Amino acid sequence: MPSENTALTKTTTHDALASQDAKKLATALRESQDTTVFVNGTSVRLPAQATSAVLDLLRRLAQGESVTISTSEKWLNTSQAAQLAGVSNTYMRNLTDDGTIPVRYRGSHRRIRPQDVQQWLAERSASQGGTEPEGSSENYDLTDQ
């Protein structure tokens, strides 16, 4: 199961099922509406979000396809991270350069996780007796990124 991790994704690839296994799985999927799985001998009924994803994966494997699963994470550029933190772009670059806030590079471009900015803000607030930098309590909408 080869995997690849980049600054923005985590990926694993799974080979196609053997023909006989794929046929058995395809038959089981056609005959059942139940999406209960067994994990370490314990049955777990999957919630709707997981059911959809798992059934899609199983159908593809049953069709003899190899499958790649990928997770994308929300990342901010330096300007977005600075806006979230209520600091200047230069100060945010300095925080990433000195390792105060973790950063990944996509080529030469910095990418910063929103939760790392929030953690830095919380630590900074705690060390300053509970005061936040101006603008840091604003909500930041990541849906347009």
TIPA-126828 format. One record per residue (C-alpha): residue number from 1; residue in one letter; x, y, z. Coordinates in steps of 0.05 Angstrom, whole numbers, always signed. Layout:
// residues N
R i aa east north up
R NUM A X Y Z .
...
This chain:
// residues 145
R i aa east north up
R 1 M +0 +0 +0 .
R 2 P +43 +58 -25 .
R 3 S +29 +125 +6 .
R 4 E +49 +197 -9 .
R 5 N +48 +256 +37 .
R 6 T +54 +326 +11 .
R 7 A +43 +393 +45 .
R 8 L -30 +392 +24 .
R 9 T -52 +319 +19 .
R 10 K -43 +251 +50 .
R 11 T -53 +195 +0 .
R 12 T -55 +119 +1 .
R 13 T -65 +73 -59 .
R 14 H -98 +4 -55 .
R 15 D -92 -48 -109 .
R 16 A -153 -77 -143 .
R 17 L -184 -139 -113 .
R 18 A -174 -207 -144 .
R 19 S -229 -224 -193 .
R 20 Q -263 -276 -148 .
R 21 D -261 -229 -87 .
R 22 A -288 -172 -129 .
R 23 K -347 -215 -153 .
R 24 K -364 -236 -81 .
R 25 L -362 -164 -58 .
R 26 A -404 -139 -116 .
R 27 T -457 -193 -100 .
R 28 A -458 -174 -26 .
R 29 L -466 -100 -43 .
R 30 R -525 -114 -90 .
R 31 E -560 -157 -38 .
R 32 S -553 -114 +24 .
R 33 Q -576 -46 +48 .
R 34 D -540 -55 +115 .
R 35 T -474 -21 +126 .
R 36 T -449 -51 +190 .
R 37 V -374 -66 +195 .
R 38 F -335 -107 +244 .
R 39 V -274 -76 +277 .
R 40 N -234 -122 +322 .
R 41 G -295 -167 +329 .
R 42 T -342 -110 +348 .
R 43 S -399 -92 +301 .
R 44 V -405 -18 +285 .
R 45 R -462 +13 +245 .
R 46 L -432 +67 +202 .
R 47 P -461 +138 +203 .
R 48 A -488 +165 +137 .
R 49 Q -425 +204 +118 .
R 50 A -381 +143 +128 .
R 51 T -431 +96 +95 .
R 52 S -429 +136 +30 .
R 53 A -353 +137 +28 .
R 54 V -344 +64 +47 .
R 55 L -396 +40 -3 .
R 56 D -364 +81 -59 .
R 57 L -296 +50 -41 .
R 58 L -324 -20 -39 .
R 59 R -362 -12 -105 .
R 60 R -298 +11 -140 .
R 61 L -259 -47 -111 .
R 62 A -315 -95 -133 .
R 63 Q -308 -68 -204 .
R 64 G -235 -88 -203 .
R 65 E -208 -16 -197 .
R 66 S -148 +3 -156 .
R 67 V -166 +60 -109 .
R 68 T -129 +120 -83 .
R 69 I -154 +153 -20 .
R 70 S -133 +224 -6 .
R 71 T -145 +274 +49 .
R 72 S -139 +347 +36 .
R 73 E -129 +395 +93 .
R 74 K -144 +469 +98 .
R 75 W -82 +511 +94 .
R 76 L -72 +585 +95 .
R 77 N -22 +628 +59 .
R 78 T +19 +678 +100 .
R 79 S -30 +735 +88 .
R 80 Q -90 +694 +110 .
R 81 A -54 +668 +171 .
R 82 A -33 +739 +189 .
R 83 Q -105 +763 +182 .
R 84 L -130 +706 +226 .
R 85 A -79 +723 +279 .
R 86 G -88 +798 +274 .
R 87 V -15 +811 +259 .
R 88 S +24 +838 +199 .
R 89 N +46 +793 +142 .
R 90 T +119 +807 +160 .
R 91 Y +108 +787 +233 .
R 92 M +74 +722 +210 .
R 93 R +132 +707 +164 .
R 94 N +180 +718 +222 .
R 95 L +138 +671 +266 .
R 96 T +144 +617 +214 .
R 97 D +217 +630 +200 .
R 98 D +236 +621 +273 .
R 99 G +192 +559 +282 .
R 100 T +142 +591 +329 .
R 101 I +86 +572 +282 .
R 102 P +97 +508 +240 .
R 103 V +98 +519 +165 .
R 104 R +100 +475 +103 .
R 105 Y +125 +498 +36 .
R 106 R +90 +486 -30 .
R 107 G +148 +505 -75 .
R 108 S +170 +571 -46 .
R 109 H +102 +588 -17 .
R 110 R +88 +581 +57 .
R 111 R +26 +542 +79 .
R 112 I +2 +546 +150 .
R 113 R -53 +506 +184 .
R 114 P -108 +548 +217 .
R 115 Q -105 +506 +280 .
R 116 D -30 +523 +288 .
R 117 V -47 +597 +285 .
R 118 Q -103 +587 +336 .
R 119 Q -56 +548 +382 .
R 120 W -5 +604 +378 .
R 121 L -59 +655 +395 .
R 122 A -82 +614 +455 .
R 123 E -11 +605 +481 .
R 124 R +3 +679 +470 .
R 125 S -61 +698 +506 .
R 126 A -45 +653 +565 .
R 127 S +26 +681 +571 .
R 128 Q -1 +753 +569 .
R 129 G -54 +742 +621 .
R 130 G -113 +730 +575 .
R 131 T -108 +789 +527 .
R 132 E -115 +775 +453 .
R 133 P -83 +815 +397 .
R 134 E -132 +862 +363 .
R 135 G -172 +827 +309 .
R 136 S -155 +756 +331 .
R 137 S -225 +740 +355 .
R 138 E -255 +752 +286 .
R 139 N -283 +692 +250 .
R 140 Y -243 +674 +188 .
R 141 D -281 +641 +131 .
R 142 L -239 +588 +96 .
R 143 T -293 +564 +49 .
R 144 D -271 +609 -9 .
R 145 Q -199 +583 -8 .
